Amino acid sequence: MISTAEFRGGAMLELDGEPMEILEFQHVKPGKGGAFVRTKLRKLKSGNVIDKTFRAGEKLDEPDCEERELQFLYRDDAANEWHFMDNETFEQQFFTSQQVGNNADLIKDSMVVKILFYKGDPIAVQLPNFVELEVVDTEPGVKGDTASGGTKNATVETGAIVKVPLYLETGTVIVIDTRTRAYVERVR
């Protein structure tokens, strides 16, 4: 059981038989009446975000979730499947593009990702917070372009398109934040 006093960003709870992650929460103590907690929850199966209010001190069930690390093997475009392998048991599993999520185009070969399982079924794929990818196509940089002068589109080795500073050239390895899909820095 998890109490409203234990709420924090990223904590998981089960509501109406569905696992949810707390995105935001706020404890409110009005001048009149009992305290309550406003939350913004993300349903782990569908990805939908909902607002929910709980009474202070209310207890909720924690979901039966298990997190395992799997290594990405390959993508089967014909079947729209992403194949992963458990490095301990060498068991292979595949997921659809919908299960992999919006950052599927940031996954490169042999990358280790965390897969969240709910009652034995995979529900979410979590990439590392930062990934290093090579820029394979972008407009050439021009002498005088600076880091704060603007951005341009660049295609990285996995096919994803990200915004990068104007001075970056094709062949440069960059760090991308997978939570925001933003350029972080060049790898030296």
Secondary structure by P-SEA (a helix, b strand, c coil): ccccccccccbbbbcccbbbbbcbbbbbbccccbbbbbbccccccccbbbbbbbcccbbbbbcbbbbbbbbbccccccccbbbbbcccccbbbbbcccccccccccccccbbbbbbbccccccccccccbbbbbbccccccccccccccbbbbbbccccbbbbbcccccccccccccccccccccccc
